[in-house]
Amino acid sequence: MNEREDQVNPEEVELVGEKLVGTEEPVSEPHEGQDVVDERDELIAKLNAALEATKEEMLRQLAEAQNIQRRLRSQIEQDRKYAVESLVRDLVPVLDNFERSLNAAEGGASPEAVIDGIRAMQKSLVRVLEPVGLVRVSSVGEPFDPEKHEALAMVETEDVPPDTVTDEIEPGYVLADRLIRPARVRVSKAPEA
């Protein structure tokens, strides 16, 4: 071997793996422990990314829930505001009839005509309120029921059994199975001996 062959030409140096062929100093290889640390760091990075994605999704879901809640509150407010609109629309003609009756009474109409007008208004008012579920509580002749009657007076009588409604002072009303107002009544009691 001649001197020229012992020298390494930099152009002829090849990379093989992590080592330079033709060099005296080998490049150190990573240790097995370094691989474990790199895998752990990679796993931590993946978990942090997943945590951030989950946080972002939770924030989006929370914002969506708040938007739905806001829309529902707005819708409920609108529904409440206009819930009685159709009822009021049906009551306006009854109100007009009251005004006509008053004008007729003030204009000298006969008492019979005014009474007929009032009866017609009562019927039209009942026609408006029945479809929404308003029902008059029947009372006279029935046993007194504190759930639907309010006793304003007690009347001694032998004509009906004690605790029977004898007279209705004001009718009671039920709306969709809920008592709106109890009937104000007189109730029988046994005569004192």
Backbone hydrogen bonds in HBPLUS format (Angstrom, degrees):
<---DONOR---> <-ACCEPTOR-->    atom                        ^
c    i                          cat <-CA-CA->   ^        H-A-AA   ^      H-
h    n   atom  resd res      DA  || num        DHA   H-A  angle D-A-AA Bond
n    s   type  num  typ     dist DA aas  dist angle  dist       angle   num
A0005-GLU N   A0002-ASN O   3.09 MM   3  5.42 129.8  2.36 103.1 115.4     1
A0012-GLU N   A0009-ASN O   2.86 MM   3  5.38 150.3  1.95 117.6 126.8     2
A0013-VAL N   A0010-PRO O   3.42 MM   3  5.37 165.4  2.45 100.5 104.7     3
A0021-VAL N   A0014-GLU O   3.10 MM   7  5.64 171.0  2.11 173.5 172.7     4
A0016-VAL N   A0019-LYS O   3.01 MM   3  5.48 175.0  2.01 174.1 172.6     5
A0019-LYS N   A0016-VAL O   2.96 MM   3  5.48 149.1  2.06 143.5 140.1     6
A0034-GLN N   A0031-HIS O   3.13 MM   3  5.28 129.5  2.40  99.3 111.9     7
A0035-ASP N   A0032-GLU O   3.16 MM   3  5.27 124.5  2.48  98.5 111.6     8
A0036-VAL N   A0032-GLU O   3.37 MM   4  6.76 151.2  2.46 146.0 152.8     9
A0037-VAL N   A0033-GLY O   3.10 MM   4  6.41 157.1  2.16 147.2 153.2    10
A0038-ASP N   A0034-GLN O   2.94 MM   4  6.16 158.9  1.98 149.4 155.2    11
A0039-GLU N   A0035-ASP O   2.94 MM   4  6.16 157.6  1.99 147.7 153.6    12
A0040-ARG N   A0036-VAL O   2.90 MM   4  6.10 155.9  1.96 146.5 153.5    13
A0041-ASP N   A0037-VAL O   2.91 MM   4  6.13 162.8  1.94 151.8 156.2    14
A0042-GLU N   A0038-ASP O   2.91 MM   4  6.08 153.4  1.98 144.4 152.2    15
A0043-LEU N   A0039-GLU O   2.86 MM   4  6.08 154.3  1.92 146.7 153.7    16
A0044-ILE N   A0040-ARG O   2.86 MM   4  6.12 160.3  1.90 153.6 158.9    17
A0045-ALA N   A0041-ASP O   2.94 MM   4  6.13 157.3  1.99 144.4 150.6    18
A0046-LYS N   A0042-GLU O   2.96 MM   4  6.24 154.8  2.02 145.4 152.3    19
A0047-LEU N   A0043-LEU O   2.87 MM   4  6.11 162.0  1.91 152.9 157.8    20
A0048-ASN N   A0044-ILE O   2.87 MM   4  6.05 159.4  1.91 151.1 156.9    21
A0049-ALA N   A0045-ALA O   2.98 MM   4  6.16 154.3  2.05 143.7 150.8    22
A0050-ALA N   A0046-LYS O   2.89 MM   4  6.17 155.8  1.95 148.3 155.2    23
A0051-LEU N   A0047-LEU O   2.82 MM   4  6.03 154.4  1.89 147.9 155.3    24
A0052-GLU N   A0048-ASN O   2.95 MM   4  6.16 160.3  1.98 148.1 152.8    25
A0053-ALA N   A0049-ALA O   2.96 MM   4  6.18 157.7  2.01 146.7 153.1    26
A0054-THR N   A0050-ALA O   2.90 MM   4  6.10 154.8  1.96 146.5 153.5    27
A0055-LYS N   A0051-LEU O   2.86 MM   4  6.12 157.8  1.91 150.0 156.4    28
A0056-GLU N   A0052-GLU O   2.92 MM   4  6.16 162.8  1.95 150.6 154.9    29
A0057-GLU N   A0053-ALA O   2.95 MM   4  6.17 156.2  2.00 145.6 152.3    30
A0058-MET N   A0054-THR O   2.85 MM   4  6.07 158.7  1.90 151.4 157.3    31
A0059-LEU N   A0055-LYS O   2.92 MM   4  6.18 157.9  1.97 151.3 157.3    32
A0060-ARG N   A0056-GLU O   2.94 MM   4  6.20 153.9  2.01 145.9 153.2    33
A0061-GLN N   A0057-GLU O   2.87 MM   4  6.13 161.1  1.91 151.1 156.2    34
A0062-LEU N   A0058-MET O   2.85 MM   4  6.06 156.8  1.90 149.4 156.0    35
A0063-ALA N   A0059-LEU O   2.92 MM   4  6.10 160.7  1.96 146.9 152.0    36
A0064-GLU N   A0060-ARG O   2.89 MM   4  6.13 155.3  1.96 148.3 155.5    37
A0065-ALA N   A0061-GLN O   2.88 MM   4  6.12 157.5  1.93 148.3 154.3    38
A0066-GLN N   A0062-LEU O   2.92 MM   4  6.17 156.7  1.98 149.5 155.9    39
A0067-ASN N   A0063-ALA O   2.93 MM   4  6.16 151.4  2.01 144.7 152.8    40
A0068-ILE N   A0064-GLU O   2.91 MM   4  6.18 157.9  1.96 150.6 156.4    41
A0069-GLN N   A0065-ALA O   2.91 MM   4  6.11 160.6  1.95 147.5 153.1    42
A0070-ARG N   A0066-GLN O   2.92 MM   4  6.10 156.0  1.98 145.2 151.6    43
A0071-ARG N   A0067-ASN O   2.91 MM   4  6.15 159.7  1.95 149.4 154.8    44
A0072-LEU N   A0068-ILE O   2.86 MM   4  6.09 160.4  1.90 152.9 158.4    45
A0073-ARG N   A0069-GLN O   2.94 MM   4  6.16 160.8  1.97 149.2 154.2    46
A0074-SER N   A0070-ARG O   3.01 MM   4  6.23 158.9  2.06 146.2 152.1    47
A0075-GLN N   A0071-ARG O   2.85 MM   4  6.09 156.5  1.90 149.0 155.9    48
A0076-ILE N   A0072-LEU O   2.80 MM   4  6.01 162.2  1.83 155.0 159.6    49
A0077-GLU N   A0073-ARG O   2.94 MM   4  6.11 157.8  1.99 146.1 152.4    50
A0078-GLN N   A0074-SER O   2.95 MM   4  6.22 156.0  2.01 146.7 153.2    51
A0079-ASP N   A0075-GLN O   2.80 MM   4  6.03 164.6  1.82 153.2 157.8    52
A0080-ARG N   A0076-ILE O   2.82 MM   4  5.97 161.4  1.86 150.3 155.6    53
A0081-LYS N   A0077-GLU O   2.94 MM   4  6.05 153.7  2.01 141.9 149.5    54
A0082-TYR N   A0078-GLN O   3.00 MM   4  6.24 153.3  2.07 152.0 157.9    55
A0083-ALA N   A0079-ASP O   2.77 MM   4  5.43 107.5  2.30 142.9 157.5    56
A0085-GLU N   A0082-TYR O   3.12 MM   3  5.11 162.5  2.15 107.4 112.1    57
A0088-VAL N   A0084-VAL O   2.82 MM   4  6.03 167.9  1.83 165.7 169.0    58
A0089-ARG N   A0085-GLU O   2.88 MM   4  6.08 157.0  1.94 149.0 155.9    59
A0090-ASP N   A0086-SER O   3.03 MM   4  6.27 148.6  2.13 142.0 149.5    60
A0091-LEU N   A0087-LEU O   2.93 MM   4  6.23 133.8  2.15 141.7 155.5    61
A0091-LEU N   A0088-VAL O   3.02 MM   3  4.89 126.6  2.32  92.6 107.5    62
A0092-VAL N   A0088-VAL O   3.05 MM   4  6.25 136.0  2.25 151.7 161.0    63
A0094-VAL N   A0091-LEU O   3.03 MM   3  5.21 119.3  2.41 102.6 118.0    64
A0095-LEU N   A0091-LEU O   2.99 MM   4  6.34 155.9  2.05 155.6 163.1    65
A0096-ASP N   A0092-VAL O   2.90 MM   4  6.24 153.8  1.96 151.6 159.4    66
A0097-ASN N   A0093-PRO O   2.93 MM   4  6.24 151.4  2.02 144.1 151.3    67
A0098-PHE N   A0094-VAL O   3.00 MM   4  6.38 148.1  2.10 147.3 155.9    68
A0099-GLU N   A0095-LEU O   3.13 MM   4  6.48 158.4  2.18 149.5 154.5    69
A0100-ARG N   A0096-ASP O   2.96 MM   4  6.32 156.6  2.02 149.6 156.4    70
A0101-SER N   A0097-ASN O   2.89 MM   4  6.09 157.5  1.94 148.1 154.1    71
A0102-LEU N   A0098-PHE O   2.95 MM   4  6.24 161.3  1.99 152.9 157.5    72
A0103-ASN N   A0099-GLU O   2.95 MM   4  6.19 162.7  1.98 151.3 156.1    73
A0104-ALA N   A0100-ARG O   2.83 MM   4  6.07 154.1  1.90 148.4 155.9    74
A0105-ALA N   A0101-SER O   2.86 MM   4  6.10 160.6  1.90 153.0 158.0    75
A0106-GLU N   A0102-LEU O   2.89 MM   4  6.10 160.4  1.93 151.3 156.8    76
A0107-GLY N   A0103-ASN O   2.85 MM   4  5.90 132.4  2.08 136.5 149.9    77
A0109-ALA N   A0104-ALA O   2.94 MM   5  5.34 159.4  1.99 157.1 153.8    78
A0108-GLY N   A0105-ALA O   3.39 MM   3  5.52 164.0  2.42 104.8 107.2    79
A0113-ALA N   A0110-SER O   3.07 MM   3  5.28 119.4  2.45 102.3 116.5    80
A0114-VAL N   A0110-SER O   3.11 MM   4  6.48 157.5  2.17 154.4 160.9    81
A0115-ILE N   A0111-PRO O   2.90 MM   4  6.11 161.6  1.93 150.4 155.5    82
A0116-ASP N   A0112-GLU O   2.88 MM   4  6.09 158.1  1.93 147.4 153.6    83
A0117-GLY N   A0113-ALA O   2.95 MM   4  6.16 152.6  2.03 142.6 150.1    84
A0118-ILE N   A0114-VAL O   2.93 MM   4  6.24 152.7  2.00 148.6 156.0    85
A0119-ARG N   A0115-ILE O   2.94 MM   4  6.21 157.7  1.99 151.1 157.0    86
A0120-ALA N   A0116-ASP O   2.98 MM   4  6.22 156.2  2.04 146.4 152.9    87
A0121-MET N   A0117-GLY O   2.97 MM   4  6.24 151.6  2.05 144.1 151.9    88
A0122-GLN N   A0118-ILE O   2.94 MM   4  6.21 154.4  2.01 148.3 155.1    89
A0123-LYS N   A0119-ARG O   3.00 MM   4  6.29 161.6  2.04 151.0 155.2    90
A0124-SER N   A0120-ALA O   2.96 MM   4  6.23 158.8  2.01 147.4 153.3    91
A0125-LEU N   A0121-MET O   2.85 MM   4  6.02 150.7  1.93 147.0 155.5    92
A0126-VAL N   A0122-GLN O   2.94 MM   4  6.20 157.2  1.99 150.2 156.0    93
A0127-ARG N   A0123-LYS O   2.95 MM   4  6.21 155.8  2.01 147.0 153.8    94
A0128-VAL N   A0124-SER O   3.07 MM   4  6.31 139.4  2.24 137.9 147.9    95
A0128-VAL N   A0125-LEU O   3.18 MM   3  5.12 125.5  2.49  92.6 106.4    96
A0129-LEU N   A0125-LEU O   3.00 MM   4  6.25 155.7  2.06 149.8 156.3    97
A0130-GLU N   A0126-VAL O   2.90 MM   4  5.86 157.2  1.95 157.8 160.9    98
A0132-VAL N   A0129-LEU O   3.27 MM   3  5.57 137.9  2.45 104.5 115.4    99
A0134-LEU N   A0129-LEU O   3.26 MM   5  5.61 160.5  2.30 147.4 142.2   100
A0133-GLY N   A0130-GLU O   2.88 MM   3  5.18 160.2  1.92 114.9 121.0   101
A0176-ALA N   A0133-GLY O   3.29 MM  43  5.20 159.1  2.33 126.8 127.4   102
A0135-VAL N   A0174-VAL O   2.77 MM  39  5.20 159.1  1.81 155.4 162.6   103
A0174-VAL N   A0135-VAL O   2.79 MM  39  5.20 161.1  1.83 153.5 160.1   104
A0137-VAL N   A0172-GLY O   2.73 MM  35  4.98 171.8  1.74 133.4 134.8   105
A0142-GLU N   A0139-SER O   2.95 MM   3  5.51 161.3  1.98 142.7 144.9   106
A0141-GLY N   A0165-VAL O   2.83 MM  24  5.36 173.3  1.83 149.1 149.9   107
A0165-VAL N   A0142-GLU O   2.86 MM  23  5.63 174.7  1.87 168.8 167.6   108
A0144-PHE N   A0163-ASP O   2.80 MM  19  5.46 172.0  1.81 147.0 146.2   109
A0148-LYS N   A0145-ASP O   2.95 MM   3  5.68 151.0  2.04 121.9 128.9   110
A0149-HIS N   A0145-ASP O   2.73 MM   4  5.54 135.2  1.93 158.2 169.3   111
A0183-ALA N   A0148-LYS O   2.97 MM  35  6.34 157.5  2.02 152.5 145.2   112
A0150-GLU N   A0183-ALA O   2.65 MM  33  5.87 154.2  1.71 165.5 161.7   113
A0185-VAL N   A0150-GLU O   2.88 MM  35  6.05 161.0  1.92 149.3 155.2   114
A0152-LEU N   A0185-VAL O   2.76 MM  33  5.74 174.0  1.76 166.9 168.3   115
A0187-VAL N   A0153-ALA O   2.89 MM  34  6.32 161.1  1.93 151.2 155.7   116
A0155-VAL N   A0187-VAL O   2.71 MM  32  5.91 158.2  1.76 148.3 153.5   117
A0189-LYS N   A0155-VAL O   2.76 MM  34  5.81 137.2  1.94 148.1 145.3   118
A0157-THR N   A0189-LYS O   3.12 MM  32  6.31 155.7  2.19 166.6 170.2   119
A0163-ASP N   A0188-SER O   2.87 MM  25  5.16 160.0  1.91 134.2 132.1   120
A0188-SER N   A0164-THR O   2.80 MM  24  5.28 163.1  1.83 148.1 153.4   121
A0166-THR N   A0186-ARG O   2.90 MM  20  5.67 157.8  1.95 140.6 147.9   122
A0186-ARG N   A0167-ASP O   2.89 MM  19  5.16 156.1  1.95 146.0 149.4   123
A0169-ILE N   A0184-ARG O   2.73 MM  15  5.43 147.6  1.83 151.0 161.4   124
A0170-GLU N   A0184-ARG O   3.16 MM  14  5.03 157.8  2.22 134.0 137.9   125
A0184-ARG N   A0170-GLU O   2.90 MM  14  5.03 147.3  2.01 139.7 149.8   126
A0173-TYR N   A0181-ARG O   2.86 MM   8  5.31 144.3  1.99 138.8 149.9   127
A0180-ILE N   A0173-TYR O   2.75 MM   7  5.42 157.2  1.80 144.4 151.3   128
A0181-ARG N   A0173-TYR O   3.24 MM   8  5.31 161.1  2.27 140.0 141.8   129
A0175-LEU N   A0178-ARG O   2.76 MM   3  5.18 165.9  1.78 153.5 151.9   130
A0178-ARG N   A0175-LEU O   2.95 MM   3  5.18 150.0  2.05 109.2 118.9   131
